[in-house]
Amino acid sequence: MDHDVIQLEQQSLEALRHNYPLLQQLSGSIMFVAENESPTLTATAWHLTEADNLMLKQLGVKGAILELLDTLVEQRKQKRIRPNRQGRLLLNAGQLGVEWLSDDSISLLAYRNAS
């Protein structure tokens, strides 16, 4: 069952990359966390250039990324796959990947001043 969810995550990331080709030009990361009782993201921290952040927002890509991350968190929580609350979406010149982090490895304070 875990393998199916992980495979679905990879397919979802590939679909996002395919639907938004501009992601192939970006390098950076997006940290995310969903508090234990929350079915969706509680906080994100976008580690991209200011210009890239603005472009993603203007083109609606930020919303698509947030929706995808919400879905990935929700799927892992439903299937009780851990870790399932914190992670980092890595953008590396066309490659997209999610690195799941152990629960409580990053405090919500880390997100407070992020863009």
C-alpha positions in Angstrom: 0.0 0.0 0.0 2.8 2.4 0.8 4.4 1.7 -2.5 1.1 2.8 -4.3 1.0 6.1 -2.5 4.7 6.8 -3.2 4.2 6.0 -6.9 1.2 8.3 -7.0 3.3 11.0 -5.4 5.9 10.6 -8.1 3.2 10.6 -10.9 1.6 13.8 -9.4 4.9 15.6 -9.3 5.6 14.6 -12.9 2.2 15.9 -13.9 2.8 19.2 -12.2 6.2 19.5 -14.0 4.5 18.7 -17.3 1.6 21.1 -16.8 3.9 24.0 -15.7 7.1 23.8 -17.9 8.5 27.0 -16.2 9.2 24.8 -13.2 12.0 23.2 -15.2 13.9 26.5 -15.1 13.7 26.9 -11.3 15.9 25.8 -8.5 15.0 26.1 -4.8 12.7 24.4 -2.3 9.4 24.8 -0.5 9.2 23.7 3.1 5.7 22.7 4.3 4.1 21.5 7.5 0.6 20.3 8.4 -0.1 20.3 12.1 -1.2 17.0 13.5 -4.9 17.8 13.7 -4.9 19.6 10.3 -5.8 17.7 7.1 -4.2 20.5 5.0 -1.0 22.6 5.2 -0.6 24.9 8.1 2.5 26.7 6.9 4.9 26.9 4.0 8.3 28.6 3.4 9.3 29.3 -0.2 13.0 29.3 -0.7 13.1 30.7 -4.2 14.3 34.1 -5.6 11.9 36.9 -5.2 11.4 37.1 -9.0 10.6 33.4 -9.2 8.1 33.7 -6.3 6.3 36.5 -7.9 6.2 34.8 -11.3 4.7 31.6 -9.7 2.1 33.6 -7.9 1.1 35.7 -11.0 0.8 32.6 -13.2 -1.2 30.6 -10.7 1.5 28.0 -10.2 1.7 28.6 -6.5 -1.9 27.6 -6.0 -1.3 24.4 -8.0 1.7 23.5 -5.9 -0.1 24.2 -2.6 -3.1 22.1 -3.8 -0.7 19.2 -4.7 1.1 19.4 -1.4 -2.2 19.4 0.5 -3.2 16.2 -1.5 0.1 14.5 -0.7 -0.2 15.2 3.0 -3.8 14.1 3.1 -3.1 10.8 1.2 -0.3 9.9 3.6 -2.4 10.7 6.7 -5.3 8.6 5.4 -3.0 5.7 4.7 -1.2 6.2 8.0 2.2 6.5 6.2 4.8 8.3 8.2 6.3 10.8 7.9 3.2 12.7 6.7 3.2 16.1 8.2 6.4 17.9 7.2 8.6 18.0 4.1 10.4 19.8 1.4 9.5 20.0 -2.2 12.8 20.2 -4.1 12.9 22.1 -7.4 16.2 21.4 -9.2 16.3 22.6 -12.9 13.4 20.4 -14.1 13.6 17.7 -11.4 10.9 17.7 -8.7 10.9 15.6 -5.6 9.5 15.5 -2.1 11.7 14.8 0.9 9.5 13.9 3.8 10.8 14.9 7.2 10.2 13.3 10.5 7.5 14.8 12.6 8.5 17.8 14.6 11.9 18.0 12.9 11.2 21.6 12.1 9.4 24.1 14.3 6.6 26.2 13.0 8.8 29.2 14.0 11.0 28.4 11.0 8.1 29.4 8.7 7.2 32.6 10.4 9.4 35.0 8.4 9.6 33.0 5.1 8.3 34.3 1.8 
